[in-house]
């Protein structure tokens, strides 16, 4: 079985400039998912899809391949992850390379490990899912969540005003780390979340959405705690 790791890393990050190669505890943050993919031994090729020469240089320095630069249409603010993956797979096909499975790993996912990549791959293949991705449990039942309008607070689901939190079902959200997928099915459906998607739960210490400088500091703190770094 041929597997391809695709790390999408465009140069135009807005909220945190040069986010994909910003220093994260001594290394560019993109180096962490590259290393995890290489250490897993699961992939025939670990590649970075980018439109940016500096990102390409950093990626190759840490062991990834950048066989071609991303097109302008797949690099703007509106390009979806699915569109990027489709372009990468199409470009490889033109060179005679095809892959049975792919894994899209985000460049700002330093918590991704070789072990978690193996876990996801096993779940994908053994359960015959279209896609598999890590999810994170909401820390509090969303059925007791609130909204604020005109300065007043109200429940989103008033029927659960008196429900005990332990009696309500758990809810999860995408951890934003990686997506294993069956290549042929992905190309047919054009999406990473289907009616036949599987999930693997990770802990709050293993994930952090990084959109602000505060998020960045929280991610570094979590990484230090997980790895016993002073």
ZIBELJO-V826784 format. One record per backbone hydrogen bond with DSSP energy under -1.0 kcal/mol. NH is the residue of the N-H (numbers start at 1). CO is the residue of the C=O. Records with the same first field share a line. If there is no record, write none. Layout:
NH: CO ; CO
This chain:
4: 101
5: 45
6: 103
7: 47
9: 49
19: 16
21: 18
22: 19
24: 27
29: 22
30: 20
31: 28
32: 29
34: 30
35: 31
36: 32
37: 33
38: 34
39: 35
40: 36
44: 3
45: 3
47: 5
48: 65
49: 7
56: 52
57: 53
58: 54
59: 55
60: 56
61: 57
62: 58
63: 60
64: 59
65: 46
70: 50
75: 72
79: 76
84: 80
85: 81
86: 82
87: 83
88: 84
89: 85
90: 86
91: 87
92: 88
93: 89
94: 90
95: 92
96: 93
97: 92
100: 2
101: 2
102: 181
103: 4
104: 179
105: 6
106: 177
112: 109
117: 113
118: 114
119: 115
120: 116
121: 117
122: 118
123: 119
124: 120
125: 121
126: 122
127: 123
129: 124
130: 196
132: 180
133: 198
135: 200
136: 173
138: 171
144: 141
145: 142
147: 154
149: 152
152: 149
154: 147
156: 145
160: 157
161: 158
167: 164
168: 165
173: 136
175: 134
179: 104
180: 132
181: 102
182: 130
183: 100
186: 182
187: 183
188: 184
189: 185
190: 186
197: 194
198: 131
200: 133
202: 135
206: 203
216: 212
217: 213
218: 214
219: 215
220: 216
221: 217
222: 218
223: 219
224: 220
225: 221
226: 222
227: 223
229: 224
